Amino acid sequence: MSGRGGRGGRGRGRGGGGGSSRGTGSPAISVAPSEAGVEVGLPTQGSHVATVGVKRTGYGSGGRAVTVLTNHFRCQIPEGIIYHYDAISPSEQTLPAKLNMDLIRMLQEVVAPHIFTPKAVYDGRKNMFSTYRYEFENDTQTFDVTLVDPRVPDSPPRENKRGPRVYKVKLTKVAEINPEVLSRFLEGKQSQDNAVLTAITALNVVVRMEPTLKYPFNVRSFFTDQETKDIGMGMVLWRGYFQSVRPSPGRMLVNIDISTGTMYKPGPLIPLCLEYLGVRNVQALAPPQGLDQRERVRLQRFISGARVLVNNPGQAPNQRRRPPRVIKKISDRGASTLTFNLHDGGQSTVAQYFQRTYNRALQYPTVFCVEVGNGAMIPAELCVVPPGQIMRKQVPPEKTSDVLAFSTKHPNDRLNSIKAGLGVLAYGQSEYVRQFGLHVDGAAGPLSVNARVLNPPSLMYGRGSKQPVITPREGAWNMADKKFYNPAAIDSWVVVIYERQARFNQQVADDMVKNLLTACRAVGIAVREQDPVIRWESAQGRITEQMRNAGHACRAKNNKFPDLIVVVLPEGATNLYVAIKHFGDIQAGVATQCLKALKCGRGNAQYFANVCLKINVKRGGVNTIPEARAVSILTDAHNPTIVMGADVIHPAAHSEGRPSFTALVANVDANSAKYIADCRVQASRQEMIEDLEAMTKSMLEQYMGYRRMVEKQKLLPPKRILFYRDGVSEGQFRQVLDIELPRIKRACESLNIDPKITIIVVGKRHHVRFFPKTSNEGDKRSGNCFAGTVVDRDITHPIEQDFYLQSHAGLLGTSRPAHYNVLYDENNFQADGLQQLSFALCHVYARSTRSVSIPAPVYYADIVCSRAKHHYDPDAQMDFTETETATGSDALAQLKRFQSNFKPLHATTKKVMYFS
């Protein structure tokens, strides 16, 4: 394995080693800002310039050249020195970013305005940047800051005659940033080191300072109430704006997009809670009888973390309230029965305390109290939710469609909203932007960039097809008169129906079977049993036992167990679905296909055609393959290639004691159309795949076994591994190379093989969008750019090889391109080759006759991760919904329980695309 490992190994582009072997290409010239249509060369890259990923050695040229608009705007960087300060308070880990922002604002405006002129910018955590070096002794100084503003009359009253809380804020200068390093980086003459990263961070803090002081914010987005939508259940959607300063060849750009924030509905807390629970009677909030334990935990999960203002009964209308308090939990008793210890040693109920203190009885004494940050219990009726408060929880599933409808915008409408957002962002009016010398050129409008539309790959179908080779148009094709490339066979099967027989009777069931058989014949699936056993079962019964009984009924009829179990489900049967998949994939190793009663009972031919796409691959068939010429990298007989997709999924924010799940998917066939998968469980929120070595070894063994045993090829180990990695952020690229790459290499060494490895990160969580320049230059149906639009210049990395590929034809809203970063490349692929290959792999997703947004193996890995809960016995009571229910040792014990109860796939299931 010599010559592959280490930091100077081939493919890494680390000055001297990594990029030099990839061809010299045309002579490099220094890049400069350009308009689309003006050809520019590569940045001048010195041999001393180190990179994390592969150095760019050329641009792609394949496809039809076009120009598109993108949601980027030119940005002129500062010229003066920027001073970097650490901002530290004793409670920095527990204080919310908004409170930190308020403290720094008070520090600069009230406590020491004579020092902080001009004002510094702050990120809400540790980083403060200034254009001025403050005259602190030894470059450090500590300030006492309170949230009481003496300039405002009727400031919050003092409790127990104590003064307001004093926060210690310590500032220490840690660095001086010369923007020249950033200019050199953009020109390809400087490595992306800590100085460059800090300079980019500083510019982002500068553009975000003004809006974060004025509006509710969430990391890189802020939200205004100019466009809102009440979606019920106590939630209101606000339109927001995302902004990020990004480097590109020769210049900095600002990426601006619209976003959506989910807010708590403002107003009294009690109506908010009633609306969330879907009830009207206030007594439904009176624990334990009116509000049982299950609903109380559900409500607590919704409102915990929310800030509330407290309306004390004796408070004058014009008297300023105390700062908002954060809800930690809600009580299991009402205010009239919830007791606490008094300072003098006695006891009192919460209701008695408020009667005695404010001489006013509570209107709803049986309703719960909320425990706030300092441990105090406040009656719910005294709490008011202020407007513009972000709900940092997952939106309930029943409201997902409302959020989607609000956030989905036609491309032209989205671009207009982004342009309008420039007025809200008001860069030219921000004192912070002006004093740093940062200039955002909004007047020039969205950036016009060079793009190309790649030619789609030709796809091959099976014998008997009227048109065995087809070329997709605008990201789609149809299955009319086509047979699957390799159709599966079904000897015996059974139907289990969980819808009530009154709603899904024998005639409907018979018609459904007939329609499914017709669809199977149309695509070449040979179903030998034409009259399967049909059983009606109760969803309240024991699912595993019902599935086994169905299997035995099939055996009694056919003298063999079923190849396929078709299950008809009523609406909202998620738990039932999980139990069925656990039985099929984990316990029995039999293919299961779930159908919705409402859809399959109507006999829609298109619906059953789509069902056949799934059934065929679950039974080991292949739907379609790309024509060899379209994927020459994969079909090169001298270089057998295995394509892998990997992903990790993490528990929801604030969930403790929940594991992360990992998935690895790989092809086993020569055509890169038949995939297998492995799923594992690991420590919570650990991004690097812990079992990657064992998972990779298993994939390689199955690949070689399939090629030898099924395709009857001479045992040739794979010469190339293409590893598409999903879900890692730019800050984790180095970890992929330092942790996951060695695990892949060790798996190869254990099998005594030496394939060349290429690692590509596929990113979906970004805000880059493309728009046709005119209505005639895009998809007429959706207004999006055409499927196959690729951009690898103008807005990409200044030095490293990356590209954006919009591989699908979006139907609703504005399509999001995938972002591909080439981290490691021992195969020395040219830009055109990787771009065309990635596009082709977006066409072999078995579940549709449309190209998808990311390569099929990555898409499959994402699905496998999200289905990890199928690996748990439904009777084991593994709860995936609870949040904030375990901490410390309890969370650790809960995590170990998840790990020990995780079941592996059945040996039969491992060999097919069960996840389709």
N, C-alpha and C positions, 0 to 999 in steps of 0.2 A: 504493500500500500504506500510505498514511498512516493514522495512528490505530491501527495494529496492533502495531507494534514497540515496543521500549523498555520500561522498567520500569513505566511508568504506563499501558501499553496496556490495552485492554479485555480483560476476562477474567481478569486476574491477581489481582485483589482486593488490591492493595497500598495500602490506605488511600485515599483520594480517588478512585482510578480504577477498580480492578479489579472490585470487587463492587457498586458503586453502580448499575450499569446492569441488574442482574439482578432487579429488582423489589423492592419494599420488604416485601411479605408482611405478616404481623401484627406489631403492636408488640412489640419485643424486651423481655424482662424478664430480670433477673439469674437465672442458673440456680443451683439448689441441689441437694444430694444428694437423691435420691428413690428410692422403691421403684417397681418395675414397676407399671403401671396408674395411676400418678399423673402426669398430663400436666404437662410443664414446657416453657417456651418456650426461645427461643434465648438464649445468653449475650449480655450487653450488650457490643457491640463498638464501641469508639471508632474514629473515623476515622483516628486516628494509628497504629492497630495494623496492622503489616505482616505479611504471610504469604508463605509460599513458594507454596502452592497457592491455589486459589480459596476465598474466604471463604464460609462457610455462610450462606445466606439463608433456608433453610427446611428442613423435614423432609418426607419422603414420607408419603403417607396412603393409597396404594392397597393393595388386598389385605385379608385378614382379620386383624384384630388378635389377637395372642396374647401370652403372656408365656413366656419361656424362661429357663432357668438358664444361666449362663456361668461359666467357670473364672476368675473375678475375685473378689477380696476387697477390702473397704474398707481404706483406709490413711490414717492421720492423719499429716500431715507435721510436721516439727520446727518449733519457733518460734524457736530461738536461731540466732545467726550460725554458719555453717560456714566453716572456714578451709581453703583449697585450697593444697596443696603439690605442687611438682614433685619427683618422686623420680628421681634420675639416678645411674647408675653407669657407669663407663667402658665396660662391655661390655653395656649395656642391650639392644642389638639382637640379641645372640647368646645371652643367658641365657634359659632357659625361664621361663615365668611361675611354675611351681612353685618353682624355685630362688629367684626374686625374692621370692616369698611367704615362703620360709624365711628369707631374709636380713632381711626387715623384721620377721618374728617374733622373730628373735634380737636385732635392734636394740632392739625394744621391751621384750622380756622379760629380756635378759641384759646387753646393752651399756649401755643407758641407761634402765632402768625408771624412774629418778627424774625423767627428762625426760618420758617418754611415759606420764604418768598424768594424765588418762585416755588410753587407747590410741587411736591413729588407725586408720582403715580404709584399705585399699590394694587397687588393682585388678590387681596383678601386673605392671604396666608403668610408667606415669609418674605416675599420679594417686594422691595421698594426701589424705585429708580428716580433719579433726579438729574437735571442738567447742571446742578450746582453742588459743589462739595461743601457740605455743612461744617461749620466750625466747631466740631465736637472735640473734646480733649481725647487724645489717642484714637480719634475717629469713632468714638462710641459714646452714647449718652442714653440715660434712662429718664422717662417722663411719667408723671402721675396723671392719668386721664380718667375722667368720669363722663357719663352720658348726660349729665345735667348741663344744660346750656343757659348760662346766666343772661344771655341776650333775649331769651324768650320768657315773658311773664307767665305766672302760674305753672312753673315747672313741676314735675311730679312731686307730690307731698312725701315727706320723710316718714318712714314707719318706725315706731318705737323710738323716735327722736334720734335715730342714728343717721349719720350722713350718707350720701349716695356711695355706692361701691366704687372703690378706686382701683383702676387697672394699671399695672406697671407695663409700660411699653419701652423696650430696649431696642435702640437702633445701632447697628454696627456696619461701617463700610467694609465691604468684602472684595470689591473689584472696581476697576475702571474699564469701561468698554469704549474702545475706539471703533467707530462705525467703519473705518477703513478695512477691518478684518471681514466685515460683512460684504463690502464691495469686492474684495479679493475672492471671497468664496463664490459670489455670483458669477465671477469671471473664470472660475475653475482654477484659480491660483492658490487656494487656501483650503485646507481640510475642514470638514465639518466638525470642529472640536468644540470644547465647552464654551469658549469665547463666542463662537458663532451662534451656538444654541442660546446662550444668554442674551445676545444682542437681539435675536428674533423674539425671544420671550419679552424683552423690554418693549419692543415695538407693539406687540400684542397688548401688553398692559396699558400702553399709552392710548391706543384706540378704544379700549374697553372702559377706561376710567370714568369718562363722563356718563355714558349710559348706565353703568352699574350704580352710580350715585343717584340717578334719577328714576330708574325703573327696576321692577323685579328682574332678577337675573339668575341664570343657571349655567355655570361654567363659562361657555363662550357665546351664549345667547341671552338676549334680554327681551322683555315682553311689554307691550303697551295695550291699553284698553280701547284703542281706536277701532279694532275689529274683534268682536267676541261672539261666542255662541254658547248658550246654556244647553247642556246635554243631559240635564237631570242627574239624579243621585247625588246632588250636592256639589256638582262639578261644572265649571265654566271654562271654555277654551279661549285663550288669548293668542292673537297673532304675534309672533316674535321675529327677531332678526338675529342671524348668526353672522359673525365676522371673524376673520382670521388672516393675519399677515403671513404670507407664504413666500418662500424664495423660488425663483425661476431663473432660467438662463439669462444672465445679464441684468436682472432687475428684480425688485420686490413687487409683489402684487397683494391686493386685499381681496380675499374671497368673501363675497356677501351672498347670503341666502335667506329665505324666509324659514321660520320654524314655528312650532306649535307648543304652547305651554298649557298644562292642565292646572287650573286654579281651584282652590276651595271657594264655593259660593259665599260671598260676603254676607254678613248679617248675624243675627243671634244664633248661637250654637244649636239650640234645641230644634228649630225648623230644619237646619242643615242635617242633623242626625235623623230626623223623621223621614226626610226625603231620601237619604241614603238607604234606609231600611225599607222604604216603600210603605210606610204606615202613616196614619193621621192622628191617632190617639196618643196624647202625650204620655199616658200611662204605659205605653209600649216601651218607654225609656226608664221604667221603674224596676230595678233589679231587686230580688231575683225572679219574682213571679212574672212581671210584665216583660222583662228583658232577661231571657235565660242565658246560661253560660256560653252557649255556642254563638248566639247573636251578639252578646257583649264582647266576646273576643274578636268577632268579625268587625264590629263597630270600632273597637279600640285599634285594630290594625289600620283602619281607614283614617282616624283622626289623630293618632299618635304622631308627634312631631309638628303638629300644627301650632301656630302661635295665636293666642287669643288675648283680647283686651278684656279687663274685668270692670264691670259696672257695679261698683259697690252701692248698696241701696241708699246710703246717705250722701252720695256724691252730688255736688252741685252740677247742673248741666254744663256750665262754662268752665268747670274745673278740669285741668288737664289730667289725663289718666296716667297711671304708671306705664312703663314700657310693656310691650306684649310679653306674655308668658308662654312657655312651650308646654304642650300637653305631653305627659309621659304615659299615663294610663288612665283608665276610668274605673271607678269603684264598683265593687260587687254588691253594694248596698246604697240605699237612697240617703239623702242628706238628713232625714229625720231619724235614721237608725245608725248612721255611720258616726262612731265616736273617736275622740282623740284626747290625749292628755294635755291638761292646761299647765301653764307655768307654775301655778301655785299648788300643783299636786292633784287637783281634782280632775274630773272627766266631764266632757260635754259632747253632745251631738253637734254636727256641723250646723244644722238648722237652729239649734238653741244659741250657738255662738253668734250667728248673724242677727238673730232676734235681739240678743242682749247688746251686741256691739252697735247695731244701727237702728234698733227699735223699730224693726219692720220684719214681718213674717215673710217667709219664702212663699211664692205662688205655687211652686211645684216641689214640696218637701220630699216626695218619694222618688224623685228623679235622681239619677246618678250624679256624682261629683267627679270632677277631673283633678287628677294629681298633676301639679305643674312642676317645673324644674327644681324648685327649692323644697319640694316635698309637701307644700301646702295643698289642702283639698278645697276646691272652689265649686260651689253649686253650678251645675250646667246652665241654669237660667240666667246667671250673672255674666256669662261669657259671650263675647262678640268676636266673630272672625273678621279681621280687617280685610279690605279688598287687596287684590294683587298678590295673593300668597300661593306660591307654587306647591302643588301636591306632588311630593317626591315618592310616589307609590306607583305600582303598576295599575293601569286603568283596567277596571273590571271587564271581562271578556264581552259582556253584553253591550259595552259602550265603545268597543274597538271600531266598529263601523262608523260611528259618529265622528270619532277622531280622524279616521281615514277620510271621510267626506270633507271635513274642514281643512285638512292639511293637503288634500289633493287639488292641484291647480293645473289647468291647461298650460302648456309651455309658454305661450304668449302672455297669459295672465300672470304667470309666475315671474317672467322677466319684467313685466310692468311693475309688479309689486316690489321687486328688488330695486328697480330704478327709483320708485317712490320711497323706498327705505333709505336712500341716500339723504333725503331731507330729514328723516328722523335721526339718522346717525349724525348729521350736521358736523362733519369733520372740520369744516372751515370755521365753525363757531366755537369749537372746543378749545378752551384755554390751554388744556394739556397738550393737544395735538399741535397747536401753534407754537407753544414755547419749546417743544422738542424739535421743531423744524421738520416735522413729518408732514408731507403734503400728499393727499389722496386726490387724484384727478377724476372726480366724478363727472365733470362736464364733458369729458371725452367719451363717456358712455362705456358700456360693456366691451371688453376686449374681443377683438376679432382674431381668430387663431387658425393656423393651418391644420387641416384634418384630411383624412382619406376614408373612403367607404370601401371596405374589403369585399372581395367577391365571396359569396357563400359557398360552402363545400357542397359538392354533389353527394346525394345520399342514395344508398342501394337498398332495394327491397328484394323479396324472395322470388323463387320460381312461381310462375302463375300470375305474376303481376302484369297488368297491361302496360305499365310504364315502370320497369324495374329500376331505372335511375332517374331521379328527379333533382331539380335545383330549386331550393327554397326562394321565394320572392318576398321581399320586405319582412323577413324573419318568420315566415310561416309556410306550411304546405299541408296537403290533406292526404288522407289514407284511402280515398276512393279508388276502388279496383286494384288495391295493392295487398299483397300477402307479406306477412312478417318475414324478415330475412331468415330467421330460424324459428319457425313456429313450434310451440310446445305441444305436448299431448296430455290429455286428461282421461284416465281410464275410468275412474269412479269419483263421484262427488256427492255432496249433501248440502241441503239448504236449511238454515236455522233462522226462524223469524221471531223477532222480539217485539214487533208491533202487534197490537191487539188484533185478534182474528176478525173482529167486527169491522176494523178499518182496513185490514189487509187479508182478504178472504182467499179461499182456495182458487177462485177464478183469477184473481189478481196475481197470485203466486204462480199459477200455471202460465199466465201470459208473460210474467217476468222471466221464467225459465226459457220459454220459447224465444223471447227477444234476445236473451243472452246467448243461446245456442246459435241463433241466426248471425249475431255479431261475431261469434267465434269462427263460424264457417267462412265468413267474409274475409277474415284476415289469415286463415289457414290453420287455426288451432283445431286439432283433431280431438273432439269430445266423443268418446265411445259410448258413454252412458247418456241416453236421451231422456230418461225419466228418473231423475235423482230422488232420493228420500227427502221429503219436506216435513219439517217439524216446527211447531209453534212452542215457544218457551216463555217463561216469566222472567222479566229482568230482575225480579227480587229473589230469584232462586240462586243456587250455587252454580256459577257459570262454568267452572272447570268440569263439574260433574255432568252438566248439560252437554258440553262439547264432547266429552268422552262417550256419552250415551248416543249422540248423533253419529260418532265414528263407529260405534259397535252396530248401530242400525244399518249403516252402510256396509259393514262387513258381513252382516247376516244376509243382506240382499245380494252382494257381489263377491262374497268370499275374499274380500280384501278391504283394508282400511282406505279412506278417501285420500285422493291426491289434493283435493281442494275443498275447503268449507266456505260456502257463501253465506254471509250473515246479513240479514236485513234489520236495520236499526231504526228506532224512532228518533225524533229530534232531541238534541241535548243529551245524548247518551255517552258522554265522554268516559265515565268510569267503566261502563260496559265495554266500550271499545278497547280500553287498556287491558281489561281482563281477557278479552278474546285474543288480543295480540300476544299477551303473555303465554296463553295456552299454546297458540300456534308456533310462535317463534322460539320459546324457551322450553316448554314442556314436551310437546308432541312432535315438533319438527314438521308440521304440515302447513301448507300455504292457506292463508285465510284472506278473504276479500270481503270487506264490509261495504254495504250499500245503504244509502238513505232511503227509507220507505217512501218518502214523498217523491223522490226522483225516479227510482227504479219501477215504481208502480205506474208510471205514465207511459212507459214504452218508447222513450226518446232514443232514436237510433244513435245519435251522436254521443249520448251518455254511455250507452253500452259499448260503443267503439272505444271510448276513453277507458272504460273498465277493462277491456281486453288488453290495452297497453300495459296495465299493471299485472293482470293475471299471467300474461305470457312470460314476463321476466321473473315473476315469483316461481314459476314452474321450470325455470332454467332456460327459457328461450331468449332470442335476441330480436328486437323489433326492427332496427335498421342499423346500418354501419356507414361511416363516411367512405366515399370512394378513395381508393389508395392514393391517387394523385393529390387529393385535397389534404392528406395528412402524411406526406412523404416521410416526415420525421418518424412517425410511428410505424410505418409499414416497410421500412428499410430492413430487408431480410438479414443483412449483415450486422445490424445493430438492434436486436430485440429490445423493446422499450416497455417499461412498466410505468404507468401513470398513477400517482397517488394523490388523494385529497385528504387533508387533515383539519380537524376543528376541535375546539374546546368550548363548552358552554358552562356558564357560571350561575350560581343562584342569584335571586333578585337582591337588590340593594337592601341592606339592613337584615337580611336573613342570616341567622347564625345556626351552626350545626348542620348546614346543608352542603353536600359535596359538589364538586365540579365533575363533569363527564367529558370524556375524550372519545374521539372517533377517528379511525383510519380506514379509508376506502381505497381499493386498487383494482385495476383491471386484471383479468387472468387470461384474456384471449389476445390474439394477434391484432384484432381490429379495434381494441380499446373501447368496446361497447358492452362487455359483460363484466360486471363489478361484484366484488365481495366486500364485506365490511367487518370491522372489529370495534367493539365499544367497551370502554373501561371506566372505572370510577376512581377519583383521586381527591386529594385534599382540597378544601374549599378555596376557590379563587386562585388556584395555582394555574398559571397560563401554560407553562411548558409541559409537554406530554410526558408524564413520568414513565409509562410503560412503552414508550415508542420503540425501544430496541426489540422487545418481544413481539410487539404488534407488527413491526416491519419484517422481522424474520418470518412470521407466520404468513404474511402477504407474499413474500418472495417464494416461500416453499409451495404455496398453493398455485402461484403463477407458473412455476416450473413444472409442477405436477399436472396442471391442466394442459399446458402446451405439449407435454410428453404423452399423456394418457388419452386426452380427448382429441387434440389437433394432430396427434401422431407425428409430432416434430421430433427430430433428434434433440436430445437434452442440451439446449443452449441456455446458459444462464443469461439473464438480462444484461445487456451492455450499457444500458442507460436507465436512470431513474429520474423521472420528472415529478417533483414533489411540490404540489400546490398547497400552500398553508393559509388557512383562513383565520381571521379573528385576532391577529396580533397588531398592536399599534406600532408606530414608527419607533417609539422608545424601547420596544422589545425586540427589534430586529437583531441586535447584537446577541441577545439571549438565544434566539433561534440558532444562530451560527455557533455559539459557544456551548450550547446544551443539547439541542435537538440534532444538529448535524452529526456530532460524534456518536450519538445513539444509532442513527441510521448507518453510519460507517461500521460500527461494531456488529450490527446485525449482518451486514455483508461479510465481514471478516469471519463470523461464526459459521457461515455457509461456504466459506472459502471462495467467494466471488468478489469481483472488483469492478462494479459498474461505475460509470461516470455520473455524477449527481448534479442536477440543476434544481435549485430551490427558488420558488416564486411565491411571494406573499400576495394574496388577493384581498383587497380592501373594499368593503362596502359602506363603512360608516364614515362617510365624508360628505362634503357639501358642494362638490364640483358638479356643475350641470352644463349641458350643451344645448344650444337653440339654433334652429335653422335661420339663416340671415333673412330669408323671405319665405312666404307661405309655399312657394313653388319648389323650394329646395329641401322639403322635409316630407315625412309621411302624411298623406292627405287625411287619413282617418284620425290620427292622434295629435298631429302637429309637432311630433318629436322628430329628432334627427333619425336618419335611416339606421336600421340594424346593421352592424358592422362598422359604424363610425369609430375611427381610432385617432387619438391625438397623442403624439410622442414628442412634441416640441412646444415651445412658447410658455406653457404653464407647468412643465414637468420639472424634475429635479435638476439643479444646475450641473451636476457631475455624474450622478448614478443613472443606471438604466431603468427606466420605468415608463409606463404608458397607461393611458385611459382607453378602455374599449367598451363602447355601448353595443352589446352584442344582441340585444333583444329589441323587438318592436313593442314599445309600451302601448297599452290599451287605454289606461287612465292616467291622468296627471302627467308629470314630467319625469321621463326616464332618468335613472341614475346610472352612469357608467361605472364599471368596476375599475379599480386602480390596481395595476400589477407592478410590483417591485421585484426586480431580479436580484436576489441576495447572493446567490452562489451559482456558478456555471462552469463546470468542468467540461461541458460539451461544446463550449464556444459557439452557441447558437447565434445566428444573426437576428437582428431585430425583426425582420420580415417573417422569419421562420417561427419565432415564438408568438408573434401577434396572430399569424394565420392559424397556428396550431390551437391557440387558446380560443379563437373564434370557432374553429371546427368542433372543439370539445363542448361548446355551448349548444351544439345541435344533436348530441347523442343522449340527451336526457330522456329516459325511457317513458316518462309519464305524460309527455305532450308531443304535439306535432308543431311546436314552435321553438325557436331558439330561446334559450334562457339567459339570465343576466350574468351568470358565472359558469365556469366549466363544470360539466356534469359531476366529476368526482368530488369537487368541492361542495356542490349542491347536495350530493348524497351524504357527505360527511356531516353537513349541517342538519339534515333530517335525522340521521342516526343519533346524533347527540340529543336532539330534542325529544327523541323517543326513548331515552334511557330509562324512563319510569316504567316502560314495559318489562324491564328486567327484574322487577320486584313482584313478588307474589301479592296479588291484590288482597289476599286474606291476612297478610302480615301487618296491615295497618301502617304502612309507611306514608307519612303525611308530607305532601309536597306543597301544601298551600300555606301553612303557618309561617309567620314571620315574627321576629323579635320575641321568640318564646324561650330561647335558651341562651345562656351566656356562660363563659368560663368553662369549668369542668363539665357542666351539663351539655354545652354545645359540643365539646370534644367527644363525650360519650355518645351523643346523638349521631355525630359524624361517623364514628366507628360502627354504629349500628347500620347506617346506610352502606358502608363499605362491606360489612360482613354479609348482608342480606342480598347483595347484588348477584344475580344469577347469570351465568354465561349463556350464549346462544346454543341451541340444540345443534348437534353435529351436522344434521341435514340442512338446517337453516343457513349455516355458515357458507354453504356452497352456492346459494342463490341470492337474487336481489330481493330479499324479503322486505326491504325498506321502501320499495317502490309503491 
